[in-house]
């Protein structure tokens, strides 16, 4: 079971949009809305590097 006191992702290389604390972490890190982050993950997968490149327009 996940520890709900966590504030950072368990695996910093992968984005899990199904965990609230991870969703909050990544939206703050990238400065995007939940929806924008979910769209990016759907488009390029869960790799944090790929999502970051996508959000920065370098895809």
N, CA, C and O atoms as a Maestro MAE file, in Angstrom:
{
 s_m_m2io_version
 :::
 2.0.0
}

f_m_ct {
 s_m_title
 :::
 protein
 m_atom[236] {
  # First column is atom index #
  i_m_mmod_type
  r_m_x_coord
  r_m_y_coord
  r_m_z_coord
  i_m_residue_number
  s_m_chain_name
  s_m_pdb_residue_name
  s_m_pdb_atom_name
  i_m_atomic_number
  :::
  1 25 0.831 -1.170 0.000 1 A "UNK " " N  " 7
  2 3 0.000 0.000 0.000 1 A "UNK " " CA " 6
  3 2 0.882 1.242 0.000 1 A "UNK " " C  " 6
  4 15 1.904 1.275 0.686 1 A "UNK " " O  " 8
  5 25 0.502 2.249 -0.753 2 A "UNK " " N  " 7
  6 3 1.276 3.481 -0.829 2 A "UNK " " CA " 6
  7 2 1.178 4.282 0.459 2 A "UNK " " C  " 6
  8 15 0.132 4.319 1.107 2 A "UNK " " O  " 8
  9 25 2.269 4.912 0.812 3 A "UNK " " N  " 7
  10 3 2.313 5.801 1.974 3 A "UNK " " CA " 6
  11 2 1.794 7.163 1.549 3 A "UNK " " C  " 6
  12 15 2.435 7.848 0.752 3 A "UNK " " O  " 8
  13 25 0.649 7.560 2.066 4 A "UNK " " N  " 7
  14 3 0.017 8.815 1.650 4 A "UNK " " CA " 6
  15 2 0.709 10.047 2.209 4 A "UNK " " C  " 6
  16 15 0.326 11.170 1.883 4 A "UNK " " O  " 8
  17 25 1.726 9.854 3.047 5 A "UNK " " N  " 7
  18 3 2.498 10.977 3.559 5 A "UNK " " CA " 6
  19 2 3.620 11.369 2.616 5 A "UNK " " C  " 6
  20 15 4.304 12.365 2.850 5 A "UNK " " O  " 8
  21 25 3.815 10.614 1.570 6 A "UNK " " N  " 7
  22 3 4.869 10.902 0.604 6 A "UNK " " CA " 6
  23 2 4.555 12.165 -0.174 6 A "UNK " " C  " 6
  24 15 3.397 12.463 -0.469 6 A "UNK " " O  " 8
  25 25 5.587 12.888 -0.494 7 A "UNK " " N  " 7
  26 3 5.444 14.131 -1.240 7 A "UNK " " CA " 6
  27 2 6.154 14.080 -2.583 7 A "UNK " " C  " 6
  28 15 5.936 14.934 -3.443 7 A "UNK " " O  " 8
  29 25 7.000 13.079 -2.760 8 A "UNK " " N  " 7
  30 3 7.778 12.933 -3.990 8 A "UNK " " CA " 6
  31 2 7.477 11.569 -4.603 8 A "UNK " " C  " 6
  32 15 7.065 10.649 -3.896 8 A "UNK " " O  " 8
  33 25 7.676 11.435 -5.889 9 A "UNK " " N  " 7
  34 3 7.416 10.140 -6.536 9 A "UNK " " CA " 6
  35 2 8.379 9.062 -6.054 9 A "UNK " " C  " 6
  36 15 9.520 9.341 -5.686 9 A "UNK " " O  " 8
  37 25 7.891 7.823 -6.066 10 A "UNK " " N  " 7
  38 3 8.753 6.698 -5.697 10 A "UNK " " CA " 6
  39 2 9.834 6.489 -6.743 10 A "UNK " " C  " 6
  40 15 10.969 6.159 -6.400 10 A "UNK " " O  " 8
  41 25 9.505 6.672 -7.990 11 A "UNK " " N  " 7
  42 3 10.437 6.511 -9.098 11 A "UNK " " CA " 6
  43 2 10.465 7.832 -9.853 11 A "UNK " " C  " 6
  44 15 9.533 8.140 -10.596 11 A "UNK " " O  " 8
  45 25 11.515 8.607 -9.671 12 A "UNK " " N  " 7
  46 3 11.592 9.948 -10.251 12 A "UNK " " CA " 6
  47 2 11.692 9.928 -11.780 12 A "UNK " " C  " 6
  48 15 11.595 10.979 -12.415 12 A "UNK " " O  " 8
  49 25 11.882 8.761 -12.371 13 A "UNK " " N  " 7
  50 3 11.988 8.667 -13.821 13 A "UNK " " CA " 6
  51 2 10.637 8.413 -14.489 13 A "UNK " " C  " 6
  52 15 10.509 8.514 -15.709 13 A "UNK " " O  " 8
  53 25 9.630 8.081 -13.675 14 A "UNK " " N  " 7
  54 3 8.317 7.729 -14.213 14 A "UNK " " CA " 6
  55 2 7.228 8.526 -13.517 14 A "UNK " " C  " 6
  56 15 7.314 8.792 -12.318 14 A "UNK " " O  " 8
  57 25 6.209 8.906 -14.266 15 A "UNK " " N  " 7
  58 3 5.101 9.686 -13.742 15 A "UNK " " CA " 6
  59 2 3.881 8.790 -13.577 15 A "UNK " " C  " 6
  60 15 3.461 8.113 -14.516 15 A "UNK " " O  " 8
  61 25 3.322 8.793 -12.377 16 A "UNK " " N  " 7
  62 3 2.110 8.034 -12.100 16 A "UNK " " CA " 6
  63 2 0.994 9.038 -11.815 16 A "UNK " " C  " 6
  64 15 0.905 9.571 -10.708 16 A "UNK " " O  " 8
  65 25 0.149 9.296 -12.802 17 A "UNK " " N  " 7
  66 3 -0.924 10.287 -12.634 17 A "UNK " " CA " 6
  67 2 -2.091 9.742 -11.822 17 A "UNK " " C  " 6
  68 15 -3.065 10.457 -11.584 17 A "UNK " " O  " 8
  69 25 -2.007 8.494 -11.398 18 A "UNK " " N  " 7
  70 3 -3.077 7.890 -10.602 18 A "UNK " " CA " 6
  71 2 -2.864 8.033 -9.102 18 A "UNK " " C  " 6
  72 15 -3.717 7.615 -8.318 18 A "UNK " " O  " 8
  73 25 -1.753 8.610 -8.691 19 A "UNK " " N  " 7
  74 3 -1.468 8.881 -7.280 19 A "UNK " " CA " 6
  75 2 -1.528 10.396 -7.086 19 A "UNK " " C  " 6
  76 15 -0.796 11.141 -7.738 19 A "UNK " " O  " 8
  77 25 -2.398 10.842 -6.191 20 A "UNK " " N  " 7
  78 3 -2.589 12.279 -5.983 20 A "UNK " " CA " 6
  79 2 -1.303 13.006 -5.645 20 A "UNK " " C  " 6
  80 15 -1.044 14.083 -6.182 20 A "UNK " " O  " 8
  81 25 -0.476 12.427 -4.746 21 A "UNK " " N  " 7
  82 3 0.748 13.120 -4.351 21 A "UNK " " CA " 6
  83 2 1.733 13.227 -5.505 21 A "UNK " " C  " 6
  84 15 2.469 14.209 -5.598 21 A "UNK " " O  " 8
  85 25 1.756 12.238 -6.379 22 A "UNK " " N  " 7
  86 3 2.632 12.320 -7.550 22 A "UNK " " CA " 6
  87 2 2.090 13.328 -8.555 22 A "UNK " " C  " 6
  88 15 2.846 14.106 -9.136 22 A "UNK " " O  " 8
  89 25 0.800 13.310 -8.750 23 A "UNK " " N  " 7
  90 3 0.179 14.275 -9.662 23 A "UNK " " CA " 6
  91 2 0.494 15.697 -9.209 23 A "UNK " " C  " 6
  92 15 0.853 16.546 -10.024 23 A "UNK " " O  " 8
  93 25 0.361 15.952 -7.924 24 A "UNK " " N  " 7
  94 3 0.656 17.281 -7.392 24 A "UNK " " CA " 6
  95 2 2.137 17.625 -7.581 24 A "UNK " " C  " 6
  96 15 2.473 18.741 -7.979 24 A "UNK " " O  " 8
  97 25 3.013 16.671 -7.296 25 A "UNK " " N  " 7
  98 3 4.452 16.900 -7.447 25 A "UNK " " CA " 6
  99 2 4.794 17.296 -8.888 25 A "UNK " " C  " 6
  100 15 5.467 18.300 -9.124 25 A "UNK " " O  " 8
  101 25 4.321 16.493 -9.843 26 A "UNK " " N  " 7
  102 3 4.699 16.729 -11.241 26 A "UNK " " CA " 6
  103 2 4.042 17.981 -11.818 26 A "UNK " " C  " 6
  104 15 4.669 18.681 -12.614 26 A "UNK " " O  " 8
  105 25 2.810 18.282 -11.443 27 A "UNK " " N  " 7
  106 3 2.179 19.509 -11.961 27 A "UNK " " CA " 6
  107 2 2.911 20.736 -11.442 27 A "UNK " " C  " 6
  108 15 3.085 21.712 -12.172 27 A "UNK " " O  " 8
  109 25 3.343 20.693 -10.183 28 A "UNK " " N  " 7
  110 3 4.117 21.809 -9.636 28 A "UNK " " CA " 6
  111 2 5.489 21.893 -10.285 28 A "UNK " " C  " 6
  112 15 5.955 22.984 -10.613 28 A "UNK " " O  " 8
  113 25 6.135 20.758 -10.473 29 A "UNK " " N  " 7
  114 3 7.475 20.743 -11.083 29 A "UNK " " CA " 6
  115 2 7.454 21.314 -12.502 29 A "UNK " " C  " 6
  116 15 8.333 22.088 -12.882 29 A "UNK " " O  " 8
  117 25 6.437 20.923 -13.282 30 A "UNK " " N  " 7
  118 3 6.378 21.368 -14.671 30 A "UNK " " CA " 6
  119 2 5.557 22.637 -14.870 30 A "UNK " " C  " 6
  120 15 5.576 23.224 -15.952 30 A "UNK " " O  " 8
  121 25 4.839 23.065 -13.837 31 A "UNK " " N  " 7
  122 3 4.033 24.284 -13.935 31 A "UNK " " CA " 6
  123 2 2.854 24.142 -14.881 31 A "UNK " " C  " 6
  124 15 2.548 25.057 -15.646 31 A "UNK " " O  " 8
  125 25 2.189 22.986 -14.826 32 A "UNK " " N  " 7
  126 3 1.050 22.718 -15.702 32 A "UNK " " CA " 6
  127 2 -0.141 22.229 -14.878 32 A "UNK " " C  " 6
  128 15 0.004 21.869 -13.710 32 A "UNK " " O  " 8
  129 25 -1.301 22.221 -15.496 33 A "UNK " " N  " 7
  130 3 -2.510 21.715 -14.851 33 A "UNK " " CA " 6
  131 2 -2.507 20.184 -14.847 33 A "UNK " " C  " 6
  132 15 -1.743 19.545 -15.571 33 A "UNK " " O  " 8
  133 25 -3.380 19.616 -14.013 34 A "UNK " " N  " 7
  134 3 -3.543 18.157 -13.986 34 A "UNK " " CA " 6
  135 2 -3.872 17.633 -15.376 34 A "UNK " " C  " 6
  136 15 -3.301 16.644 -15.836 34 A "UNK " " O  " 8
  137 25 -4.799 18.311 -16.030 35 A "UNK " " N  " 7
  138 3 -5.253 17.865 -17.351 35 A "UNK " " CA " 6
  139 2 -4.115 17.894 -18.372 35 A "UNK " " C  " 6
  140 15 -3.964 16.966 -19.165 35 A "UNK " " O  " 8
  141 25 -3.319 18.962 -18.348 36 A "UNK " " N  " 7
  142 3 -2.199 19.083 -19.293 36 A "UNK " " CA " 6
  143 2 -1.181 17.962 -19.050 36 A "UNK " " C  " 6
  144 15 -0.644 17.388 -19.997 36 A "UNK " " O  " 8
  145 25 -0.924 17.662 -17.791 37 A "UNK " " N  " 7
  146 3 0.017 16.590 -17.473 37 A "UNK " " CA " 6
  147 2 -0.532 15.246 -17.940 37 A "UNK " " C  " 6
  148 15 0.193 14.450 -18.536 37 A "UNK " " O  " 8
  149 25 -1.807 14.994 -17.673 38 A "UNK " " N  " 7
  150 3 -2.428 13.736 -18.110 38 A "UNK " " CA " 6
  151 2 -2.369 13.598 -19.638 38 A "UNK " " C  " 6
  152 15 -2.105 12.510 -20.150 38 A "UNK " " O  " 8
  153 25 -2.610 14.680 -20.354 39 A "UNK " " N  " 7
  154 3 -2.551 14.649 -21.815 39 A "UNK " " CA " 6
  155 2 -1.138 14.337 -22.291 39 A "UNK " " C  " 6
  156 15 -0.949 13.567 -23.232 39 A "UNK " " O  " 8
  157 25 -0.155 14.935 -21.642 40 A "UNK " " N  " 7
  158 3 1.235 14.682 -22.027 40 A "UNK " " CA " 6
  159 2 1.607 13.218 -21.792 40 A "UNK " " C  " 6
  160 15 2.246 12.594 -22.639 40 A "UNK " " O  " 8
  161 25 1.207 12.672 -20.642 41 A "UNK " " N  " 7
  162 3 1.499 11.263 -20.340 41 A "UNK " " CA " 6
  163 2 0.799 10.356 -21.348 41 A "UNK " " C  " 6
  164 15 1.371 9.364 -21.799 41 A "UNK " " O  " 8
  165 25 -0.420 10.693 -21.693 42 A "UNK " " N  " 7
  166 3 -1.145 9.886 -22.683 42 A "UNK " " CA " 6
  167 2 -0.445 9.937 -24.042 42 A "UNK " " C  " 6
  168 15 -0.418 8.942 -24.767 42 A "UNK " " O  " 8
  169 25 0.110 11.075 -24.380 43 A "UNK " " N  " 7
  170 3 0.748 11.259 -25.692 43 A "UNK " " CA " 6
  171 2 2.128 10.593 -25.780 43 A "UNK " " C  " 6
  172 15 2.436 9.925 -26.767 43 A "UNK " " O  " 8
  173 25 2.968 10.780 -24.727 44 A "UNK " " N  " 7
  174 3 4.355 10.316 -24.835 44 A "UNK " " CA " 6
  175 2 4.739 9.223 -23.850 44 A "UNK " " C  " 6
  176 15 5.862 8.722 -23.900 44 A "UNK " " O  " 8
  177 25 3.834 8.841 -22.957 45 A "UNK " " N  " 7
  178 3 4.139 7.797 -21.982 45 A "UNK " " CA " 6
  179 2 4.527 8.363 -20.638 45 A "UNK " " C  " 6
  180 15 4.434 9.570 -20.417 45 A "UNK " " O  " 8
  181 25 4.966 7.492 -19.728 46 A "UNK " " N  " 7
  182 3 5.193 7.869 -18.342 46 A "UNK " " CA " 6
  183 2 6.616 8.336 -18.035 46 A "UNK " " C  " 6
  184 15 6.905 8.704 -16.897 46 A "UNK " " O  " 8
  185 25 7.493 8.329 -19.008 47 A "UNK " " N  " 7
  186 3 8.858 8.796 -18.781 47 A "UNK " " CA " 6
  187 2 8.854 10.286 -18.441 47 A "UNK " " C  " 6
  188 15 8.355 11.105 -19.213 47 A "UNK " " O  " 8
  189 25 9.416 10.630 -17.276 48 A "UNK " " N  " 7
  190 3 9.458 12.030 -16.861 48 A "UNK " " CA " 6
  191 2 10.238 12.880 -17.865 48 A "UNK " " C  " 6
  192 15 9.856 14.018 -18.137 48 A "UNK " " O  " 8
  193 25 11.322 12.342 -18.416 49 A "UNK " " N  " 7
  194 3 12.110 13.086 -19.400 49 A "UNK " " CA " 6
  195 2 11.302 13.346 -20.671 49 A "UNK " " C  " 6
  196 15 11.327 14.451 -21.213 49 A "UNK " " O  " 8
  197 25 10.590 12.332 -21.138 50 A "UNK " " N  " 7
  198 3 9.787 12.485 -22.355 50 A "UNK " " CA " 6
  199 2 8.655 13.482 -22.133 50 A "UNK " " C  " 6
  200 15 8.364 14.295 -23.011 50 A "UNK " " O  " 8
  201 25 8.024 13.426 -20.983 51 A "UNK " " N  " 7
  202 3 6.940 14.359 -20.674 51 A "UNK " " CA " 6
  203 2 7.487 15.778 -20.591 51 A "UNK " " C  " 6
  204 15 6.876 16.709 -21.116 51 A "UNK " " O  " 8
  205 25 8.621 15.949 -19.944 52 A "UNK " " N  " 7
  206 3 9.215 17.282 -19.840 52 A "UNK " " CA " 6
  207 2 9.547 17.847 -21.221 52 A "UNK " " C  " 6
  208 15 9.253 19.008 -21.503 52 A "UNK " " O  " 8
  209 25 10.158 17.028 -22.082 53 A "UNK " " N  " 7
  210 3 10.475 17.485 -23.453 53 A "UNK " " CA " 6
  211 2 9.189 17.855 -24.187 53 A "UNK " " C  " 6
  212 15 9.134 18.878 -24.870 53 A "UNK " " O  " 8
  213 25 8.170 17.037 -24.048 54 A "UNK " " N  " 7
  214 3 6.893 17.292 -24.708 54 A "UNK " " CA " 6
  215 2 6.292 18.610 -24.239 54 A "UNK " " C  " 6
  216 15 5.850 19.423 -25.052 54 A "UNK " " O  " 8
  217 25 6.277 18.817 -22.938 55 A "UNK " " N  " 7
  218 3 5.685 20.038 -22.390 55 A "UNK " " CA " 6
  219 2 6.473 21.290 -22.776 55 A "UNK " " C  " 6
  220 15 5.912 22.382 -22.866 55 A "UNK " " O  " 8
  221 25 7.760 21.124 -23.001 56 A "UNK " " N  " 7
  222 3 8.587 22.246 -23.421 56 A "UNK " " CA " 6
  223 2 8.570 22.452 -24.932 56 A "UNK " " C  " 6
  224 15 9.227 23.348 -25.462 56 A "UNK " " O  " 8
  225 25 7.800 21.600 -25.615 57 A "UNK " " N  " 7
  226 3 7.660 21.731 -27.055 57 A "UNK " " CA " 6
  227 2 8.805 21.149 -27.849 57 A "UNK " " C  " 6
  228 15 8.982 21.487 -29.019 57 A "UNK " " O  " 8
  229 25 9.588 20.276 -27.233 58 A "UNK " " N  " 7
  230 3 10.748 19.684 -27.898 58 A "UNK " " CA " 6
  231 2 10.497 18.218 -28.214 58 A "UNK " " C  " 6
  232 15 11.337 17.367 -27.922 58 A "UNK " " O  " 8
  233 25 9.356 17.920 -28.802 59 A "UNK " " N  " 7
  234 3 9.019 16.525 -29.097 59 A "UNK " " CA " 6
  235 2 9.192 16.285 -30.537 59 A "UNK " " C  " 6
  236 15 8.962 15.172 -31.009 59 A "UNK " " O  " 8
  :::
 }
 m_bond[235] {
  # First column is bond index #
  i_m_from
  i_m_to
  i_m_order
  :::
  1 1 2 1
  2 2 3 1
  3 3 4 2
  4 3 5 1
  5 5 6 1
  6 6 7 1
  7 7 8 2
  8 7 9 1
  9 9 10 1
  10 10 11 1
  11 11 12 2
  12 11 13 1
  13 13 14 1
  14 14 15 1
  15 15 16 2
  16 15 17 1
  17 17 18 1
  18 18 19 1
  19 19 20 2
  20 19 21 1
  21 21 22 1
  22 22 23 1
  23 23 24 2
  24 23 25 1
  25 25 26 1
  26 26 27 1
  27 27 28 2
  28 27 29 1
  29 29 30 1
  30 30 31 1
  31 31 32 2
  32 31 33 1
  33 33 34 1
  34 34 35 1
  35 35 36 2
  36 35 37 1
  37 37 38 1
  38 38 39 1
  39 39 40 2
  40 39 41 1
  41 41 42 1
  42 42 43 1
  43 43 44 2
  44 43 45 1
  45 45 46 1
  46 46 47 1
  47 47 48 2
  48 47 49 1
  49 49 50 1
  50 50 51 1
  51 51 52 2
  52 51 53 1
  53 53 54 1
  54 54 55 1
  55 55 56 2
  56 55 57 1
  57 57 58 1
  58 58 59 1
  59 59 60 2
  60 59 61 1
  61 61 62 1
  62 62 63 1
  63 63 64 2
  64 63 65 1
  65 65 66 1
  66 66 67 1
  67 67 68 2
  68 67 69 1
  69 69 70 1
  70 70 71 1
  71 71 72 2
  72 71 73 1
  73 73 74 1
  74 74 75 1
  75 75 76 2
  76 75 77 1
  77 77 78 1
  78 78 79 1
  79 79 80 2
  80 79 81 1
  81 81 82 1
  82 82 83 1
  83 83 84 2
  84 83 85 1
  85 85 86 1
  86 86 87 1
  87 87 88 2
  88 87 89 1
  89 89 90 1
  90 90 91 1
  91 91 92 2
  92 91 93 1
  93 93 94 1
  94 94 95 1
  95 95 96 2
  96 95 97 1
  97 97 98 1
  98 98 99 1
  99 99 100 2
  100 99 101 1
  101 101 102 1
  102 102 103 1
  103 103 104 2
  104 103 105 1
  105 105 106 1
  106 106 107 1
  107 107 108 2
  108 107 109 1
  109 109 110 1
  110 110 111 1
  111 111 112 2
  112 111 113 1
  113 113 114 1
  114 114 115 1
  115 115 116 2
  116 115 117 1
  117 117 118 1
  118 118 119 1
  119 119 120 2
  120 119 121 1
  121 121 122 1
  122 122 123 1
  123 123 124 2
  124 123 125 1
  125 125 126 1
  126 126 127 1
  127 127 128 2
  128 127 129 1
  129 129 130 1
  130 130 131 1
  131 131 132 2
  132 131 133 1
  133 133 134 1
  134 134 135 1
  135 135 136 2
  136 135 137 1
  137 137 138 1
  138 138 139 1
  139 139 140 2
  140 139 141 1
  141 141 142 1
  142 142 143 1
  143 143 144 2
  144 143 145 1
  145 145 146 1
  146 146 147 1
  147 147 148 2
  148 147 149 1
  149 149 150 1
  150 150 151 1
  151 151 152 2
  152 151 153 1
  153 153 154 1
  154 154 155 1
  155 155 156 2
  156 155 157 1
  157 157 158 1
  158 158 159 1
  159 159 160 2
  160 159 161 1
  161 161 162 1
  162 162 163 1
  163 163 164 2
  164 163 165 1
  165 165 166 1
  166 166 167 1
  167 167 168 2
  168 167 169 1
  169 169 170 1
  170 170 171 1
  171 171 172 2
  172 171 173 1
  173 173 174 1
  174 174 175 1
  175 175 176 2
  176 175 177 1
  177 177 178 1
  178 178 179 1
  179 179 180 2
  180 179 181 1
  181 181 182 1
  182 182 183 1
  183 183 184 2
  184 183 185 1
  185 185 186 1
  186 186 187 1
  187 187 188 2
  188 187 189 1
  189 189 190 1
  190 190 191 1
  191 191 192 2
  192 191 193 1
  193 193 194 1
  194 194 195 1
  195 195 196 2
  196 195 197 1
  197 197 198 1
  198 198 199 1
  199 199 200 2
  200 199 201 1
  201 201 202 1
  202 202 203 1
  203 203 204 2
  204 203 205 1
  205 205 206 1
  206 206 207 1
  207 207 208 2
  208 207 209 1
  209 209 210 1
  210 210 211 1
  211 211 212 2
  212 211 213 1
  213 213 214 1
  214 214 215 1
  215 215 216 2
  216 215 217 1
  217 217 218 1
  218 218 219 1
  219 219 220 2
  220 219 221 1
  221 221 222 1
  222 222 223 1
  223 223 224 2
  224 223 225 1
  225 225 226 1
  226 226 227 1
  227 227 228 2
  228 227 229 1
  229 229 230 1
  230 230 231 1
  231 231 232 2
  232 231 233 1
  233 233 234 1
  234 234 235 1
  235 235 236 2
  :::
 }
}
